[in-house]
Each structure stands twice: as C-alpha cells, then as structure tokens.
C-alpha cells in the first residue's frame, strides 16, 4: 500500500467566538475571546495526517480573496502538496463561524463559498497523482457529484476510499457510495442516514450493520466521549475513549480521521490505527482551535508517553 493520502474536499476559514453562554433570541452578549484560523473538514483531515508525518495531497477550491491566499499558505506550511488547489474567480472562500461554550462544546455554521465549485473535473485533473495514493479521504462539504466522481475514481483505480459523511444529508445516495472501504459518521450522522436510533453504542452498532448490507466495507462510528466503534463483517469492536479535560472539541472528528488515515497507510491494522486516532483526537481537544490544536508527531508521542506513564 502507498503511504500517500489524497484528500478531496473542503477548506474553510474558522471564525471562532468563545462564549460564556449562547445568547437568547434578540439578546446581545459580550464574548470574552475571538480567534481566526484555517479549517474545513477536508483541510483539517489533511493537516492532521501531515502533522503526523504523512505525505498528503489536497484537491480543493478557494476564492480569489485574502482568505484563499491564507489557505494556500497554511496548507503549504503544513507540508501538504497543494498543486491541485484551484482558485475560483468571483467567489468567496468558505468560512465557518464557530461558537464554543465553556465546557468545550461547539456550534458551527458553514458558508461553502468556493467549496461549491469543486467539480468532477478537479478529480480528473489530479488523477495521475491520486492513483499513487494508498487512501482517499472524502467529506460532504463539497458537491455530491464530486464526491460520487471521487468514489468512482477510487473504485476504477483500486484506491481505497474513506467517506466521512459530514455534514450528513438525506440526499446522499447509498447506492452511489457502495464499495467505499470505510464510512465514518458520528452518531447523529448515522441516525440521519439510516433513519434508525443511535443513542447508545449498541443502537449505533446495529444501525451501522445495515450499511454493511448495502455494500460498505467497514463502518467507523465516532461516539464522542464514549470512544468509537469499528463495525465490519467480522463483528463490532469498541475503541475505548481517552479521558482528558476538553477545552475545545472543534475539529476532534477530523483529527480522528486524519490520524486514522496516517496510521492505516503506515501499515497498522484497522483497530490499532483507530486506537491511535482516539488518542490523537483526545489530545487535540485539550487545546483551543482547530488545526492549531493538532499535534505534531513528536508532540503526539509525548502525549502517548504521558498516558502510558499514568497507567503504570
């Protein structure tokens, strides 16, 4: 398996407001802090994998504005191959206003901007580079037709595909995504896409099983503070959570997926890669911000050593 990861997806500029509480309708509140930084599910996953040391290729679109130029610079600074980042004249870059409460929980809006211009042609233009990848990562912050084209590309070229169906949309065609190697929703997304209850780990596991019957290779369900599930034909496996004091949960799911991709293409089996991903996401929520909270390989190794020391 190639150790290169291809990410076809979104980028955003995160506009993060830290609040003491959310205002009521018609109410104005003063907030204690604001921060701005690079984000977007595709870019987040790419940066997480790159910070851990993976060779990452990014296919995305940005606007012809200051935010777009900043996104190009931040991807390059993370060591990501950004040759297939296309600038779209006349469109703004994507932005994500984010509100973070004192307990670390967040509420997010997204304005897709140039992300809506990412087209099947962008996948085709990057085809020579994508064929050399060991895994392609996809999300749903870009047009569905582009997601479907990327899945068809992976199938035709025998490149495994991981689809993170976020934000979930009932319009996603399960027939068009059949054959993806990994399908990685959270509990809420799984409920929307299956129409089944997912409140508990048992319910989530049973809902995920229905996706295997529809041609998905394996389902990875993130459960927040309860860890994650790997649901595959051989059974259901629980990945234990890592207890930390959460400061900001923004981007935790993307940290998880980027870290899983890094360890999986690096030769680890699925369960080992998922356990490492759970640790990486736990470490990320102990710091504010999104990509800025993602650890480098050295920082992550130190975190893991601390965990092991706490168990002895």
C-alpha positions in Angstrom: 0.0 0.0 0.0 1.2 3.5 -0.8 1.8 5.7 2.2 0.4 8.8 0.4 -3.0 10.2 1.4 -5.2 12.1 -1.1 -7.8 14.4 0.4 -10.6 15.6 -1.9 -12.7 18.1 -0.1 -13.3 21.4 1.7 -11.4 24.2 3.3 -12.8 26.9 5.5 -11.6 29.9 7.5 -12.7 29.3 11.1 -14.1 32.4 12.8 -14.2 31.2 16.4 -16.1 33.1 19.2 -15.7 31.7 22.7 -18.8 32.5 24.7 -19.9 32.3 28.4 -23.3 31.2 27.1 -25.2 31.4 23.9 -27.5 34.4 23.6 -31.3 34.1 23.6 -33.3 35.3 20.6 -32.9 39.0 20.3 -30.3 39.2 23.0 -26.8 40.7 22.6 -23.9 39.5 24.8 -20.3 40.4 25.1 -18.0 37.4 24.4 -14.6 37.0 26.1 -12.5 35.9 23.1 -12.3 35.6 19.3 -9.8 33.6 17.2 -9.4 33.0 13.5 -7.6 30.2 11.8 -7.7 27.7 8.9 -10.3 24.9 9.0 -12.8 23.0 6.8 -13.2 19.2 7.2 -11.1 18.3 4.2 -8.2 20.6 5.1 -8.4 19.6 8.8 -8.0 16.0 8.0 -5.2 16.7 5.6 -3.3 18.8 8.1 -3.8 16.2 10.9 -2.3 13.5 8.7 0.5 15.8 7.5 1.4 16.9 11.0 1.9 13.3 12.0 4.3 12.9 9.0 2.2 11.6 6.2 2.7 12.6 2.5 -0.6 14.3 1.8 -2.1 15.6 -1.5 -5.1 18.1 -1.3 -7.7 18.7 -4.0 -9.9 21.7 -3.2 -11.1 25.2 -4.3 -10.5 28.6 -2.7 -11.9 32.0 -3.5 -9.9 34.8 -5.1 -9.6 36.7 -1.8 -7.3 37.1 1.2 -8.8 34.0 2.9 -8.0 31.9 -0.2 -4.4 33.0 -0.2 -4.1 32.3 3.5 -5.5 28.8 3.0 -2.9 28.1 0.3 -0.1 29.3 2.6 -1.3 27.3 5.6 -1.6 24.1 3.5 1.9 24.6 2.2 3.2 25.4 5.7 1.8 22.0 6.9 3.8 20.3 4.2 0.8 19.4 2.0 1.0 19.1 -1.7 -1.2 22.0 -2.8 -0.7 21.9 -6.6 -4.3 20.9 -7.0 -5.8 23.8 -5.0 -7.8 25.8 -7.6 -8.6 29.5 -7.2 -12.2 30.3 -8.3 -12.6 33.9 -9.6 -15.6 35.8 -8.3 -16.3 33.6 -5.3 -15.5 34.0 -1.7 -13.6 31.3 0.2 -15.5 29.1 2.6 -16.0 30.4 6.1 -17.2 28.7 9.3 -18.5 30.8 12.2 -18.0 28.7 15.3 -19.3 29.3 18.9 -17.5 27.5 21.7 -19.1 27.2 25.2 -17.1 26.9 28.5 -17.4 23.1 28.5 -15.8 22.9 25.1 -19.0 22.1 23.2 -19.4 23.9 19.9 -22.0 25.1 17.4 -20.9 25.6 13.8 -22.3 27.3 10.7 -20.6 26.9 7.3 -20.7 29.1 4.3 -19.3 26.9 1.5 -18.2 29.6 -0.9 -15.7 28.3 -3.4 -16.0 24.8 -2.0 -19.3 24.5 -4.0 -17.2 24.9 -7.2 -15.1 21.7 -6.6 -16.1 19.6 -9.6 -15.5 16.1 -11.0 -13.1 17.8 -13.4 -10.9 18.7 -10.5 -10.7 15.0 -9.6 -9.8 14.1 -13.2 -7.2 16.9 -13.3 -5.5 15.3 -10.3 -5.9 11.7 -11.5 -2.2 11.0 -12.1 -1.3 12.0 -8.5 -4.4 10.4 -6.9 -3.6 7.0 -8.5 -0.5 6.9 -6.4 -2.4 7.2 -3.1 -2.9 4.5 -0.5 -6.2 6.1 0.7 -8.5 8.9 -0.5 -10.4 10.9 2.1 -13.8 12.5 1.3 -16.4 14.6 3.2 -19.7 16.3 2.3 -18.8 20.0 2.4 -18.4 19.9 -1.4 -20.9 18.9 -4.2 -22.3 15.4 -4.1 -21.5 14.9 -7.8 -17.8 15.5 -7.0 -18.0 13.0 -4.1 -19.5 10.4 -6.3 -16.9 11.0 -9.0 -14.1 10.5 -6.5 -15.7 7.3 -5.3 -15.9 6.0 -8.8 -12.3 7.1 -9.4 -11.2 5.1 -6.4 -13.2 2.1 -7.4 -11.8 2.2 -11.0 -8.2 2.6 -9.9 -8.3 0.3 -6.9 -7.6 3.1 -4.4 -9.4 2.6 -1.0 -11.8 5.4 -0.1 -12.9 6.7 3.3 -16.1 8.8 3.2 -16.8 11.0 6.3 -20.5 11.9 5.7 -20.4 15.3 7.3 -22.4 17.3 7.3 -24.9 14.5 6.8 -27.6 14.9 4.1 -30.5 12.6 3.5 -29.9 13.2 -0.2 -26.7 11.0 -0.1 -27.3 8.0 -2.4 -26.2 4.9 -0.6 -26.2 3.1 -4.0 -23.6 5.6 -5.4 -21.3 5.2 -2.4 -21.4 1.4 -2.2 -18.0 -0.1 -2.3 -16.2 2.5 -0.2 -13.7 0.9 2.1 -14.6 3.0 5.2 -17.7 5.0 6.0 -17.1 7.2 9.1 -20.1 9.0 10.6 -20.7 10.2 14.1 -23.9 9.1 15.9 -26.0 11.9 14.7 -25.0 11.5 11.1 -25.6 7.7 11.3 -29.1 8.3 12.6 -29.9 10.8 9.8 -28.5 8.5 7.1 -30.1 5.2 8.3 -33.3 6.5 9.9 -32.5 4.3 12.9 -31.9 5.1 16.6 -28.2 5.6 17.5 -28.4 6.9 21.1 -26.4 4.1 22.6 -23.3 2.2 21.3 -25.5 -0.9 20.8 -28.0 1.0 18.7 -25.2 2.6 16.7 -23.7 -0.8 16.1 -27.0 -2.2 14.8 -27.6 0.8 12.6 -24.1 0.5 11.2 -24.7 -3.2 10.3 -27.4 -2.1 7.9 -24.8 -0.2 5.9 -22.6 -3.3 5.5 -25.6 -4.9 3.9 -25.6 -2.1 1.4 -22.1 -2.6 0.2 -19.9 -0.6 2.6 -16.7 -2.3 3.5 -16.5 -1.1 7.2 -18.2 1.5 9.3 -16.4 3.6 11.8 -18.8 5.4 14.2 -17.4 8.1 16.4 -19.2 8.2 19.8 -17.7 11.4 21.3 -16.7 10.8 24.9 -17.7 7.2 24.6 -14.9 6.4 22.0 -15.7 4.8 18.7 -16.9 1.6 17.0 -15.5 -0.4 14.1 -18.3 -2.3 12.5 -17.2 -4.8 9.9 -18.4 -8.2 8.6 -16.3 -10.0 11.3 -18.0 -8.2 14.1 -18.3 -5.0 16.2 -15.3 -3.7 18.0 -15.3 -0.9 20.6 -12.4 1.6 20.7 -12.2 2.9 24.3 -12.3 6.6 24.9 -9.3 8.5 26.3 -10.2 10.6 29.3 -9.0 14.2 29.1 -10.2 17.6 30.2 -11.8 19.1 27.0 -11.1 22.7 26.2 -12.5 22.9 22.7 -13.9 19.9 20.7 -13.9 21.7 17.4 -12.2 19.5 14.8 -11.9 16.5 17.0 -13.6 14.3 14.5 -11.3 15.5 11.7 -8.3 14.9 14.0 -9.5 11.4 14.5 -9.9 10.6 10.8 -6.6 12.3 9.8 -4.8 10.3 12.4 -6.5 7.0 11.4 -5.6 7.6 7.8 -1.9 8.3 8.8 -1.6 5.1 10.8 -3.6 3.0 8.4 -1.4 3.8 5.3 1.6 3.5 7.6 0.9 -0.3 7.9 -1.1 -0.6 11.1 -4.2 -2.8 11.2 -7.6 -1.1 11.5 -8.0 -1.5 15.2 -4.5 -0.2 16.1 -5.0 2.7 13.8 -8.3 3.6 15.4 -6.9 3.3 18.9 -4.1 5.8 17.9 -6.8 8.0 16.3 -8.7 8.1 19.5 -5.6 9.2 21.4 -4.8 11.9 18.8 -8.3 13.3 18.9 -8.3 13.3 22.7 -5.0 15.3 22.7 -6.4 17.8 20.2 -9.4 18.7 22.4 -7.1 19.8 25.3 -6.1 22.9 23.3 -8.3 25.6 21.7 -8.7 26.0 18.0 -8.9 23.5 15.1 -5.8 22.9 13.0 -3.7 24.8 15.6 -4.7 22.2 18.2 -3.4 19.2 16.2 -0.2 17.7 17.5 3.0 17.0 15.5 4.4 13.5 15.6 6.8 14.5 18.4 4.1 16.2 20.4 1.8 13.2 20.0 4.5 10.8 21.0 4.9 12.8 24.2 1.2 12.7 24.9 1.2 8.9 24.4 4.1 8.5 26.7 2.2 10.5 29.4 -0.8 8.3 29.0 1.3 5.2 29.4 3.1 6.7 32.4 -0.3 7.3 34.0 -1.2 3.7 33.7 1.9 2.4 35.4 
